[in-house]
Amino acid sequence: MTYLGTNGYQFELDGHALLVDPYFSRVDLLSIALGAHLQPDMPRVAEGMRHVAPKIDAILVTHGHFDHLLDVPTVMSRTHARLIASASVANLAKRAGAPSADAVTAGDVRRIGPWKIRMRPADWICGEPLAFLIEVGGQRIYIDSGGTPALLPPHDRVDLAILGMALSDSRARLPVALECLQPRYILPSHQDNFFRPLDAGFQFGPLTDFSRVRHDCEQANRGHLILLDYFRPWTLPRK
């Protein structure tokens, strides 16, 4: 897997690739504050795409905020990937130029290449947000962008939990998430300052609190805490 910034990830196995929330434009804070009309930054998208596989099986989008969805239609056009997202996100993507989208709801399952993807609900209000449970190569990866995960069946643990922790309410849910998922590895996501361009290097966002995250993970003792830098692939160890 490769971290693409914000809540963006690329997963790869045996020549297949899957993207989640790819976002490279990194719109500056002033533009957001002024309510400017947002458009993808094509040079930044092109630079980010250098780190993405030329052919993508699918793009998963957790919800429709600009830092998750803005670049998706452009990435789709360059990779010929299908979009899997909620109905509200699918509608926004189509309005922004996406050729098509597979609208899903919590409980749906999609099998694409080696990937088995289960759609799971999220518990905060943001246009039908979703979490995803990805099963591939005997490994189970859970990814959301914030919120308490829906309860998994007893003893149905995950190998990697990627949990959005950008805000204080997301961090407050961390102990419950770890108790529910019981992951081997824990990756706190949405920790970087996504108003800075990727080529400026990783910097924690102004509202993040990684020391709190590390403390809570140590207290829970539910897995190994990791943190990834941009575009540096990491392999999930086998059990």
C-alpha positions as CSV (number, residue, x, y, z in Angstrom):
1,M,0.0,0.0,0.0
2,T,1.0,3.6,-0.6
3,Y,-0.1,6.7,1.2
4,L,-1.2,9.5,-1.2
5,G,-2.0,12.1,1.4
6,T,-5.1,13.2,3.3
7,N,-7.2,10.0,3.3
8,G,-5.9,8.7,0.0
9,Y,-4.4,5.2,-0.4
10,Q,-3.3,2.9,-3.2
11,F,-3.5,-0.9,-2.5
12,E,-1.7,-3.3,-4.8
13,L,-1.5,-7.0,-5.2
14,D,-0.2,-9.1,-8.1
15,G,-0.6,-6.4,-10.8
16,H,-4.0,-5.2,-9.5
17,A,-4.5,-1.8,-7.8
18,L,-7.3,-0.2,-5.8
19,L,-7.6,3.5,-4.8
20,V,-9.3,5.1,-1.9
21,D,-10.1,8.9,-1.8
22,P,-7.3,10.0,-4.2
23,Y,-6.7,13.8,-3.7
24,F,-3.7,15.6,-5.1
25,S,-4.9,19.2,-5.8
26,R,-4.5,20.3,-2.1
27,V,-6.6,23.4,-2.4
28,D,-5.2,26.2,-0.1
29,L,-7.0,27.2,3.1
30,L,-7.7,30.8,1.8
31,S,-9.6,29.5,-1.2
32,I,-11.8,27.4,1.1
33,A,-12.3,30.2,3.5
34,L,-13.4,32.6,0.7
35,G,-15.8,30.0,-0.8
36,A,-13.9,30.0,-4.1
37,H,-15.0,27.8,-6.9
38,L,-12.9,24.6,-6.6
39,Q,-11.4,22.9,-9.6
40,P,-8.7,20.2,-9.8
41,D,-5.1,21.5,-10.0
42,M,-4.1,19.6,-13.1
43,P,-0.3,19.9,-12.7
44,R,-0.6,18.7,-9.1
45,V,-2.9,15.8,-10.2
46,A,-0.4,14.9,-12.9
47,E,2.5,14.8,-10.5
48,G,0.5,12.7,-8.0
49,M,-0.5,10.3,-10.8
50,R,3.2,9.5,-11.3
51,H,2.8,7.4,-8.1
52,V,-0.4,5.6,-9.2
53,A,-0.6,2.4,-11.1
54,P,-1.5,3.0,-14.8
55,K,-4.5,0.7,-14.5
56,I,-6.8,0.8,-11.5
57,D,-9.5,-1.7,-10.8
58,A,-11.7,0.7,-8.8
59,I,-11.8,3.9,-6.8
60,L,-13.5,3.9,-3.5
61,V,-14.7,7.2,-2.0
62,T,-15.7,7.4,1.6
63,H,-17.7,10.7,1.3
64,G,-18.2,13.8,-0.8
65,H,-16.0,16.4,0.8
66,F,-13.6,18.2,-1.6
67,D,-10.5,16.6,-0.1
68,H,-11.9,13.2,-0.9
69,L,-13.8,13.7,-4.2
70,L,-12.5,16.7,-6.1
71,D,-9.9,14.9,-8.2
72,V,-11.8,11.6,-8.6
73,P,-13.3,12.3,-12.0
74,T,-9.9,13.3,-13.4
75,V,-8.2,10.2,-11.9
76,M,-11.0,8.1,-13.4
77,S,-10.4,9.5,-16.9
78,R,-6.7,8.7,-16.7
79,T,-7.0,5.2,-15.2
80,H,-10.3,4.0,-16.6
81,A,-11.3,2.9,-13.1
82,R,-14.8,2.4,-11.9
83,L,-16.1,4.5,-9.0
84,I,-17.7,2.8,-6.0
85,A,-19.4,5.2,-3.6
86,S,-22.7,6.2,-2.0
87,A,-25.5,7.6,-4.2
88,S,-24.8,11.2,-3.1
89,V,-21.1,10.9,-3.9
90,A,-21.9,9.2,-7.2
91,N,-24.2,12.0,-8.2
92,L,-21.6,14.7,-7.3
93,A,-19.0,12.8,-9.3
94,K,-21.2,12.6,-12.4
95,R,-22.0,16.3,-12.2
96,A,-18.2,16.9,-12.1
97,G,-17.6,14.8,-15.2
98,A,-17.3,11.2,-14.1
99,P,-18.5,8.9,-16.9
100,S,-20.3,6.6,-14.5
101,A,-20.5,5.4,-10.9
102,D,-21.5,2.3,-9.0
103,A,-23.8,3.6,-6.2
104,V,-23.7,1.4,-3.2
105,T,-25.1,1.3,0.3
106,A,-24.0,-0.2,3.6
107,G,-24.2,-4.0,3.4
108,D,-23.4,-4.2,-0.3
109,V,-20.5,-6.4,-1.5
110,R,-18.4,-6.0,-4.6
111,R,-15.9,-8.4,-6.0
112,I,-13.4,-6.9,-8.5
113,G,-10.3,-8.8,-9.5
114,P,-8.7,-10.1,-6.2
115,W,-10.6,-7.5,-4.1
116,K,-13.7,-8.3,-2.0
117,I,-15.1,-5.0,-0.8
118,R,-17.8,-4.8,1.9
119,M,-19.6,-1.5,2.3
120,R,-20.0,-0.5,6.0
121,P,-21.9,2.4,7.5
122,A,-20.3,5.4,9.2
123,D,-22.0,7.1,12.1
124,W,-21.6,10.8,11.3
125,I,-23.7,12.9,9.0
126,C,-22.0,13.8,5.8
127,G,-24.0,12.7,2.7
128,E,-24.1,9.0,3.3
129,P,-20.5,8.4,4.4
130,L,-19.2,4.9,4.0
131,A,-16.4,2.7,5.4
132,F,-14.9,-0.2,3.5
133,L,-13.7,-3.6,4.6
134,I,-11.3,-4.9,1.9
135,E,-10.4,-8.5,1.8
136,V,-7.5,-9.5,-0.4
137,G,-4.7,-12.1,-0.4
138,G,-5.9,-13.5,2.9
139,Q,-5.7,-10.0,4.6
140,R,-8.5,-7.8,5.9
141,I,-8.2,-4.0,5.7
142,Y,-10.7,-1.7,7.3
143,I,-10.7,2.0,6.1
144,D,-12.9,4.9,7.0
145,S,-12.4,8.7,7.3
146,G,-13.7,9.2,10.8
147,G,-16.4,7.8,13.0
148,T,-17.1,4.7,15.0
149,P,-17.0,1.5,12.9
150,A,-20.1,-0.6,12.6
151,L,-19.8,-3.7,14.8
152,L,-18.1,-6.6,13.2
153,P,-19.1,-10.2,14.0
154,P,-17.4,-11.6,17.1
155,H,-13.8,-12.6,16.6
156,D,-13.8,-11.3,13.1
157,R,-10.7,-9.2,13.4
158,V,-8.9,-7.1,10.8
159,D,-5.2,-7.0,9.9
160,L,-5.0,-3.3,9.3
161,A,-7.3,-0.5,10.6
162,I,-7.0,2.8,8.8
163,L,-9.0,5.3,10.9
164,G,-9.6,8.9,10.1
165,M,-8.5,11.0,13.1
166,A,-8.4,14.5,11.9
167,L,-10.7,16.0,14.5
168,S,-11.3,15.6,18.2
169,D,-14.5,13.7,17.9
170,S,-12.9,11.1,15.7
171,R,-10.0,10.7,18.2
172,A,-12.6,10.3,21.0
173,R,-14.0,7.2,19.2
174,L,-10.6,5.5,18.8
175,P,-10.8,3.2,21.9
176,V,-14.2,1.9,20.7
177,A,-12.9,1.4,17.2
178,L,-9.9,-0.5,18.4
179,E,-12.0,-2.7,20.7
180,C,-14.3,-3.5,17.9
181,L,-11.8,-4.1,15.1
182,Q,-8.9,-5.6,17.2
183,P,-6.4,-4.8,14.4
184,R,-2.8,-6.2,14.1
185,Y,-1.8,-2.8,12.7
186,I,-3.3,0.7,13.2
187,L,-2.8,3.5,10.8
188,P,-4.2,7.0,11.8
189,S,-5.3,8.7,8.6
190,H,-6.1,12.3,7.7
191,Q,-3.3,13.4,9.9
192,D,-1.4,15.7,7.5
193,N,-2.0,19.3,6.7
194,F,-4.0,18.8,3.5
195,F,-3.9,22.6,2.6
196,R,-0.2,22.3,1.8
197,P,1.0,20.8,-1.5
198,L,2.3,17.3,-1.4
199,D,5.8,18.4,-2.5
200,A,6.1,20.5,0.6
201,G,6.5,17.2,2.6
202,F,4.4,15.7,5.4
203,Q,3.3,18.0,8.2
204,F,0.7,17.3,10.8
205,G,-2.5,19.3,10.4
206,P,-3.2,22.1,12.9
207,L,-6.1,20.2,14.5
208,T,-4.4,16.8,14.7
209,D,-3.0,15.4,18.0
210,F,-0.8,12.5,17.2
211,S,0.6,12.2,20.8
212,R,-3.0,11.6,22.0
213,V,-3.5,9.0,19.3
214,R,-0.3,7.3,20.3
215,H,-1.2,7.3,24.0
216,D,-4.7,5.9,23.3
217,C,-3.2,3.1,21.1
218,E,-0.7,2.2,23.8
219,Q,-3.4,2.2,26.4
220,A,-5.7,0.0,24.3
221,N,-2.8,-2.4,23.4
222,R,-4.7,-3.6,20.4
223,G,-2.1,-3.5,17.6
224,H,1.1,-1.9,16.2
225,L,0.7,1.8,15.5
226,I,2.3,2.9,12.2
227,L,2.5,6.2,10.3
228,L,3.2,6.5,6.6
229,D,4.9,9.2,4.6
230,Y,3.8,10.3,1.1
231,F,4.5,7.9,-1.8
232,R,6.6,5.4,0.2
233,P,5.1,2.0,-0.2
234,W,4.6,-0.2,2.8
235,T,3.8,-4.0,2.8
236,L,1.3,-5.3,5.3
237,P,3.2,-8.3,6.9
238,R,1.6,-11.7,6.7
239,K,0.1,-13.2,9.8
